[in-house]
Amino acid sequence: MTKYSPDFQTRTNQASHTPTSHLYENIFAGFMAVFVTFVVLTNTVGMKLFTLFGRTLPVSIIWYPLTFLVTDIVSEMYGARKARFLVIMGFAMSVVLLAFSLIGIALPVADVYPLQEDYANIFGPIWRLLFGSMAAYLLAQLIDVNMFHFWKRLTNGRHLWLRNNGSTMVSQFVDSFTVNTIFLYKNPVVFTGDFADLMHIILGVYMIKVVIAAVDTPFCYLGVWIVEKATGVKGTAMT
């Protein structure tokens, strides 16, 4: 449950219908839109693989780590309850995407539409990958929220950089380990290596995510500053 400082609660009660309070909620809606878009993109166009510096990576590596940045800004400015709501909505919209993809594939194809096989290949789920991806997403994002607020309580609201990086680096390892282990390990159709080979892949992907997490730290400060300046709400008041 989100907790507020007495001062913040008083200001919220006094200004519950002011333009500033509406802006505060509208900014949250914007964060949710960006977050859900990134999650849905990960489960569609994010499946393509490319090679960078000799490593094979999914194209979702470009934007998916930024979901943790959004989660951290929302955690700081809106509290743990709304951050968890953000995560659950991302998961729910992924389920909606899957459901309508299956419906689209199952509907009888028109004689004039020659791309049914391509359509099914693109939107049809690879069940083991899908399960691994969604399990990793839910587990890692919730850990990120909990770790963020653990560090926030431990430091009495100081050192945003510590909770931003400390939470993201732990949760990103959980994400990388979970999805790759479920999808690749003992799955000879797509992976014939042993556990050491699997860990090489996991650590390679994880290190890239760590770099992205470190680079996005100034943007976490910027995002928090923008919301604070626009709304007058202080992130340190949120738990």
CORNOR-V76134 format. One record per residue. OMEGA is omega in degrees with one decimal (none if undefined). Layout:
BEGIN
omega=OMEGA
omega=OMEGA
END
This chain:
BEGIN
omega=179.4
omega=177.8
omega=-178.3
omega=172.2
omega=179.5
omega=-179.5
omega=179.6
omega=-179.2
omega=179.0
omega=180.0
omega=179.9
omega=180.0
omega=-178.8
omega=-173.3
omega=-173.0
omega=-179.1
omega=179.4
omega=176.0
omega=-179.2
omega=179.7
omega=176.1
omega=178.5
omega=178.4
omega=179.5
omega=178.4
omega=176.9
omega=176.2
omega=177.5
omega=177.0
omega=176.2
omega=180.0
omega=179.7
omega=179.0
omega=-177.4
omega=-178.5
omega=177.8
omega=179.0
omega=-179.3
omega=179.8
omega=176.0
omega=-179.5
omega=-177.4
omega=177.4
omega=-177.2
omega=-178.6
omega=-176.7
omega=-179.3
omega=178.3
omega=174.3
omega=-177.9
omega=178.5
omega=-179.7
omega=176.9
omega=179.8
omega=177.4
omega=-174.7
omega=172.4
omega=-179.3
omega=178.9
omega=177.6
omega=-178.8
omega=-174.1
omega=-174.3
omega=176.8
omega=179.8
omega=175.3
omega=178.8
omega=174.0
omega=178.9
omega=179.0
omega=-178.6
omega=177.5
omega=178.4
omega=176.8
omega=-178.0
omega=-170.1
omega=-175.5
omega=177.2
omega=-174.2
omega=-176.3
omega=-179.3
omega=177.0
omega=177.2
omega=176.8
omega=176.6
omega=-178.9
omega=-179.3
omega=178.6
omega=176.2
omega=177.8
omega=-178.6
omega=-179.5
omega=173.8
omega=177.0
omega=177.3
omega=176.9
omega=179.6
omega=-177.6
omega=-178.2
omega=173.5
omega=178.7
omega=177.3
omega=179.8
omega=179.4
omega=-174.4
omega=-178.3
omega=-179.5
omega=-176.9
omega=178.2
omega=-179.8
omega=-175.8
omega=-178.5
omega=-173.4
omega=-169.1
omega=-176.6
omega=-178.7
omega=177.1
omega=178.9
omega=-179.5
omega=179.5
omega=-177.9
omega=-172.7
omega=177.6
omega=-175.9
omega=164.5
omega=-162.2
omega=-178.9
omega=177.2
omega=-179.5
omega=179.4
omega=179.1
omega=-178.2
omega=-177.0
omega=176.7
omega=179.7
omega=179.4
omega=-175.1
omega=-179.1
omega=-175.6
omega=-177.8
omega=178.4
omega=174.5
omega=179.2
omega=179.9
omega=-178.2
omega=179.7
omega=179.1
omega=-177.4
omega=171.8
omega=179.5
omega=-179.9
omega=177.3
omega=-176.9
omega=-177.3
omega=-179.6
omega=175.5
omega=178.7
omega=171.5
omega=176.8
omega=-179.3
omega=-178.0
omega=-179.6
omega=175.6
omega=-178.6
omega=-178.3
omega=179.4
omega=-175.8
omega=-176.7
omega=175.6
omega=-175.9
omega=178.4
omega=176.3
omega=177.4
omega=179.8
omega=-177.5
omega=-178.0
omega=-175.1
omega=-174.7
omega=-178.2
omega=178.8
omega=-179.5
omega=-174.5
omega=-170.5
omega=-170.7
omega=-178.2
omega=177.2
omega=-171.8
omega=178.2
omega=-176.1
omega=-175.3
omega=-177.0
omega=-178.2
omega=176.9
omega=-175.8
omega=177.6
omega=176.6
omega=178.5
omega=179.9
omega=176.7
omega=178.2
omega=-177.6
omega=-177.6
omega=177.0
omega=178.3
omega=-178.1
omega=-178.9
omega=176.6
omega=178.6
omega=178.1
omega=178.4
omega=179.1
omega=179.5
omega=179.4
omega=-178.3
omega=-175.7
omega=-179.2
omega=177.2
omega=-179.9
omega=173.4
omega=176.2
omega=-178.9
omega=180.0
omega=178.4
omega=-179.7
omega=-179.4
omega=-179.6
omega=179.3
omega=-179.5
omega=-177.0
omega=-171.6
omega=-175.6
omega=178.4
omega=178.1
omega=-178.8
omega=-179.7
omega=178.9
omega=-174.5
omega=176.7
omega=none
END
